[in-house]
Amino acid sequence: MISDDYLKYPKRRLGMDHARYEWSILPNRKPVQWPGGARVALWVTVALEWFPLDQKGQPFKPLGSLQNAYPDLRHYTLRDYGNRVGIFRVMKALERHGIRASAPVNAAVAIRYPKLIQEIAARKWEFLGHGLDMDHLHFQGMSGEKALIEKCLSILQTRGWLSPAKSESAETLDLLAQAGIEYVCDWVNDDMPYEIRAGGKTLYSMPHSNDIDDATILVGMHHDEDEFRDQVVDQFDVLYGESAARGGRIMHIALHPWVIGQPYRIGSLENALAHIMRHPGVWPATGAEIFDAWRLSCSAGTGR
């Protein structure tokens, strides 16, 4: 028999088994109020990535990595298609609906393709830190990781950060906070932002979807373009319906120009966006704009 004392823990409480963030379930939070009384904040991210031709793939290969023997020009050039061609189709699709995106940009892309950076800046998109490239992940020892983050931010200064493949070490959050990053997009355990403790500083998690993602749906799960469109629409319809009773929601769509920027795929994105934008109360915004509005709502006594 196990005695009752065996299950008595002095620090037992509602919450997590770590001190990074507080336990919080969405139905218990106060409704968020978006600018202009909007019901859904639409956040689109368009990732600009570079996969090195001599990719090492350690400690793992992110989705989209090169697959064949060196030099894997077949897959390398397909990824490069996104930065040469696909991105401009995506830009046109978003412009048609008055949407400004957030762009997670590998620092290597900023170095190799300065024209792309100019095009993004001209459209007043937001830049997000996205590591050096899709081969340098956050597993290089604390000093190596710190130097990597500092190098990336010296090339492209940003408020937000999306780690390549959403990969973090145990020290990543602390190092990002020390470097001045305000919000991260790696954690997928909520529909709304929340506060994270990071090495004596405060970070915030933004709900960057791992599922409403063209690479996940079309490449990882091998669904077709109609299924991609339907999943985006279904996601929006549920969030829009919830917003009527529970306050503002965030609808995030993750895009990769080498995937959705193909001629036969771009129409599925345009159709999904048309469905979303025909609804009243949709606020298309960058991640930083949504983050700031959420904090303002919280300071006014709503949203937490």
C-alpha positions as CSV (number, residue, x, y, z in Angstrom):
1,M,0.0,0.0,0.0
2,I,1.2,3.5,-0.8
3,S,0.6,5.9,2.1
4,D,-1.2,9.2,1.6
5,D,2.0,11.1,2.3
6,Y,3.5,9.7,-0.9
7,L,1.3,12.0,-3.0
8,K,1.7,15.2,-0.9
9,Y,3.9,17.8,-2.5
10,P,4.4,21.2,-0.7
11,K,4.5,23.1,-3.9
12,R,1.6,21.4,-5.6
13,R,-0.5,24.0,-7.4
14,L,-2.3,24.7,-10.7
15,G,0.2,25.4,-13.3
16,M,3.2,24.2,-15.3
17,D,6.2,22.2,-14.2
18,H,8.5,25.1,-15.0
19,A,8.6,28.9,-14.3
20,R,8.6,30.1,-17.9
21,Y,4.9,31.2,-17.9
22,E,1.8,31.0,-15.8
23,W,-1.0,28.4,-16.2
24,S,-3.8,30.0,-18.1
25,I,-6.7,28.6,-20.1
26,L,-8.3,30.7,-22.8
27,P,-12.0,30.6,-21.5
28,N,-10.9,32.2,-18.2
29,R,-9.3,35.2,-19.8
30,K,-11.0,38.6,-20.3
31,P,-12.0,39.3,-23.9
32,V,-9.4,41.2,-26.1
33,Q,-10.5,44.3,-27.9
34,W,-8.9,45.0,-31.3
35,P,-8.7,48.5,-32.8
36,G,-11.9,49.7,-34.4
37,G,-13.9,46.9,-32.7
38,A,-12.4,44.3,-35.1
39,R,-13.3,40.7,-34.4
40,V,-10.3,38.9,-36.0
41,A,-6.8,40.2,-36.4
42,L,-5.4,38.6,-39.6
43,W,-1.6,38.0,-39.4
44,V,0.2,36.7,-42.4
45,T,3.9,35.8,-42.3
46,V,6.0,35.2,-45.4
47,A,9.3,33.4,-44.7
48,L,12.3,34.2,-46.8
49,E,14.8,31.4,-46.3
50,W,18.1,30.2,-47.5
51,F,19.1,26.5,-47.5
52,P,22.9,26.2,-48.0
53,L,23.9,23.9,-50.8
54,D,26.4,22.2,-48.3
55,Q,23.7,21.8,-45.6
56,K,25.0,19.8,-42.7
57,G,21.5,19.0,-41.2
58,Q,22.7,18.9,-37.6
59,P,21.1,18.2,-35.1
60,F,18.2,17.7,-37.6
61,K,17.0,18.8,-41.0
62,P,14.2,21.4,-41.0
63,L,11.2,20.9,-43.3
64,G,12.3,21.9,-46.8
65,S,15.9,20.9,-46.4
66,L,18.0,19.5,-49.2
67,Q,17.6,15.8,-49.7
68,N,19.8,14.4,-52.4
69,A,23.5,13.9,-52.6
70,Y,25.7,17.0,-52.9
71,P,25.2,19.1,-54.9
72,D,21.4,18.8,-54.6
73,L,20.7,21.5,-57.2
74,R,17.2,20.1,-57.8
75,H,16.0,21.1,-54.3
76,Y,18.3,24.0,-53.8
77,T,17.0,25.8,-56.9
78,L,13.4,25.0,-56.0
79,R,13.9,26.8,-52.7
80,D,15.6,29.7,-54.5
81,Y,12.6,29.9,-56.8
82,G,10.7,31.4,-53.8
83,N,13.2,34.3,-53.5
84,R,13.4,34.9,-57.3
85,V,9.8,34.4,-58.5
86,G,7.3,33.1,-55.9
87,I,7.7,36.0,-53.5
88,F,6.4,38.5,-56.0
89,R,3.2,36.5,-56.7
90,V,2.6,36.4,-52.9
91,M,3.2,40.1,-52.6
92,K,0.6,40.8,-55.4
93,A,-1.9,38.4,-53.7
94,L,-1.6,40.2,-50.4
95,E,-1.6,43.7,-51.9
96,R,-4.9,42.8,-53.7
97,H,-6.5,42.5,-50.3
98,G,-4.7,45.3,-48.5
99,I,-2.6,43.0,-46.4
100,R,0.8,43.9,-45.1
101,A,2.7,40.8,-43.8
102,S,5.5,40.1,-41.4
103,A,8.5,38.6,-43.0
104,P,10.8,36.2,-41.1
105,V,14.1,36.6,-42.9
106,N,17.2,34.5,-42.6
107,A,20.1,37.0,-42.2
108,A,21.8,35.2,-45.1
109,V,18.9,36.3,-47.3
110,A,19.4,39.9,-46.3
111,I,23.0,39.6,-47.3
112,R,22.5,37.7,-50.6
113,Y,19.3,39.4,-51.8
114,P,19.3,43.1,-50.7
115,K,16.8,43.9,-53.4
116,L,14.2,41.7,-51.6
117,I,14.8,43.6,-48.4
118,Q,14.1,46.8,-50.3
119,E,10.9,45.4,-51.8
120,I,9.7,44.4,-48.3
121,A,10.6,47.7,-46.8
122,A,8.8,49.6,-49.6
123,R,5.6,47.7,-48.8
124,K,5.9,48.6,-45.1
125,W,6.0,44.9,-44.1
126,E,7.5,44.0,-40.7
127,F,10.8,42.1,-40.5
128,L,11.2,39.2,-38.1
129,G,14.5,37.7,-37.1
130,H,14.8,34.2,-38.5
131,G,18.3,33.0,-37.7
132,L,21.3,33.0,-40.0
133,D,20.0,30.4,-42.5
134,M,18.0,27.1,-42.4
135,D,21.1,25.1,-41.4
136,H,22.3,27.0,-38.3
137,L,19.9,26.1,-35.5
138,H,20.1,27.0,-31.8
139,F,22.3,24.2,-30.7
140,Q,25.8,25.6,-30.6
141,G,26.5,26.0,-26.9
142,M,25.5,29.2,-25.1
143,S,28.4,31.4,-26.3
144,G,28.0,30.2,-29.9
145,E,24.3,30.8,-29.8
146,K,24.7,34.2,-28.3
147,A,27.1,35.2,-31.0
148,L,24.8,33.8,-33.7
149,I,21.8,35.8,-32.4
150,E,23.9,39.0,-32.1
151,K,25.2,38.5,-35.7
152,C,21.7,38.1,-37.1
153,L,20.4,41.2,-35.3
154,S,23.4,43.2,-36.4
155,I,22.3,42.5,-40.0
156,L,18.6,42.9,-39.5
157,Q,17.3,44.6,-36.3
158,T,13.8,43.3,-35.4
159,R,11.3,43.3,-32.5
160,G,10.1,39.7,-33.1
161,W,11.9,36.4,-33.8
162,L,11.0,33.1,-35.4
163,S,13.7,30.4,-34.9
164,P,14.5,28.3,-38.0
165,A,12.2,25.3,-37.8
166,K,10.9,26.8,-34.5
167,S,14.0,25.1,-32.9
168,E,15.2,26.4,-29.5
169,S,17.9,25.3,-27.0
170,A,17.3,25.6,-23.3
171,E,19.0,29.1,-23.4
172,T,17.4,30.6,-26.5
173,L,14.6,32.6,-24.9
174,D,17.0,34.1,-22.3
175,L,19.5,35.0,-25.0
176,L,16.8,36.6,-27.2
177,A,15.5,38.7,-24.3
178,Q,19.0,39.8,-23.5
179,A,19.4,40.9,-27.2
180,G,16.3,43.0,-27.0
181,I,13.8,40.8,-28.8
182,E,10.2,41.5,-27.6
183,Y,8.3,38.6,-28.9
184,V,8.9,35.1,-30.2
185,C,6.9,32.9,-32.6
186,D,8.2,29.4,-31.7
187,W,5.6,28.2,-29.2
188,V,2.3,26.9,-30.6
189,N,0.3,26.2,-27.4
190,D,-2.1,29.1,-27.5
191,D,-4.4,31.1,-29.8
192,M,-3.4,34.4,-28.2
193,P,-0.2,36.1,-26.9
194,Y,1.1,35.4,-23.4
195,E,4.0,36.4,-21.2
196,I,7.2,34.4,-20.9
197,R,9.9,34.8,-18.2
198,A,13.3,34.9,-19.8
199,G,16.5,35.3,-17.8
200,G,15.1,38.1,-15.6
201,K,13.4,39.8,-18.5
202,T,10.0,39.5,-20.1
203,L,9.3,38.1,-23.5
204,Y,5.9,37.4,-25.2
205,S,4.8,34.4,-27.2
206,M,2.8,35.2,-30.4
207,P,0.6,32.5,-31.9
208,H,2.5,31.6,-35.1
209,S,0.6,28.6,-36.4
210,N,2.3,25.3,-37.0
211,D,-0.8,23.9,-38.9
212,I,-2.1,26.7,-41.0
213,D,1.2,26.7,-42.9
214,D,1.6,26.1,-46.6
215,A,4.8,24.0,-46.1
216,T,3.2,21.9,-43.4
217,I,0.0,21.2,-45.4
218,L,1.3,21.0,-49.0
219,V,4.8,19.6,-48.5
220,G,4.8,17.9,-45.1
221,M,1.3,16.4,-45.2
222,H,1.0,16.1,-49.0
223,H,-2.4,17.7,-49.1
224,D,-3.6,19.3,-52.3
225,E,-4.3,23.0,-52.9
226,D,-8.1,22.7,-52.4
227,E,-7.4,21.2,-49.0
228,F,-5.0,24.0,-48.1
229,R,-7.7,26.6,-49.0
230,D,-10.4,24.7,-47.1
231,Q,-8.2,24.4,-44.0
232,V,-7.5,28.1,-44.0
233,V,-11.1,28.9,-44.5
234,D,-12.2,26.5,-41.7
235,Q,-9.7,27.9,-39.3
236,F,-11.0,31.4,-39.9
237,D,-14.7,30.5,-39.7
238,V,-14.2,28.9,-36.3
239,L,-12.2,31.9,-34.9
240,Y,-14.6,34.4,-36.4
241,G,-17.5,32.6,-34.8
242,E,-15.8,32.5,-31.4
243,S,-15.0,36.2,-31.5
244,A,-18.7,37.1,-31.4
245,A,-19.0,35.8,-27.8
246,R,-15.4,35.8,-26.5
247,G,-13.7,38.9,-28.0
248,G,-10.9,39.4,-30.5
249,R,-9.1,36.4,-32.0
250,I,-5.9,36.1,-34.1
251,M,-5.9,34.3,-37.4
252,H,-2.4,33.5,-38.5
253,I,-1.3,32.1,-41.9
254,A,2.3,31.0,-42.5
255,L,3.5,31.2,-46.1
256,H,6.7,30.2,-47.9
257,P,7.2,31.7,-51.4
258,W,8.9,28.5,-52.7
259,V,5.7,26.6,-51.8
260,I,2.6,28.8,-52.3
261,G,4.3,31.1,-54.9
262,Q,4.0,28.4,-57.6
263,P,1.6,29.4,-60.4
264,Y,-0.7,26.4,-59.7
265,R,-0.9,27.1,-56.0
266,I,-1.3,30.9,-55.7
267,G,-5.0,30.7,-56.5
268,S,-5.7,28.7,-53.5
269,L,-4.3,31.4,-51.3
270,E,-6.1,34.2,-53.2
271,N,-9.4,32.3,-52.8
272,A,-8.9,31.8,-49.0
273,L,-8.0,35.5,-48.5
274,A,-11.0,36.6,-50.5
275,H,-13.2,34.5,-48.2
276,I,-11.6,36.1,-45.1
277,M,-11.6,39.7,-46.2
278,R,-15.3,39.7,-47.3
279,H,-16.2,39.4,-43.6
280,P,-16.8,42.6,-41.6
281,G,-14.5,43.1,-38.6
282,V,-11.3,41.6,-40.1
283,W,-8.2,43.7,-39.2
284,P,-5.1,42.8,-41.4
285,A,-2.0,43.7,-39.4
286,T,1.6,42.9,-38.8
287,G,2.7,40.8,-35.8
288,A,4.1,43.9,-34.1
289,E,0.8,45.8,-34.6
290,I,-1.2,42.9,-33.2
291,F,1.2,42.5,-30.3
292,D,1.0,46.2,-29.4
293,A,-2.8,46.2,-29.6
294,W,-3.0,43.1,-27.4
295,R,-0.8,44.8,-24.8
296,L,-2.9,47.9,-24.9
297,S,-6.0,45.9,-24.4
298,C,-4.4,44.1,-21.4
299,S,-3.4,47.5,-19.9
300,A,-7.0,48.6,-20.2
301,G,-8.1,45.6,-18.2
302,T,-9.0,43.3,-21.0
303,G,-7.2,40.4,-22.6
304,R,-5.8,38.5,-19.6
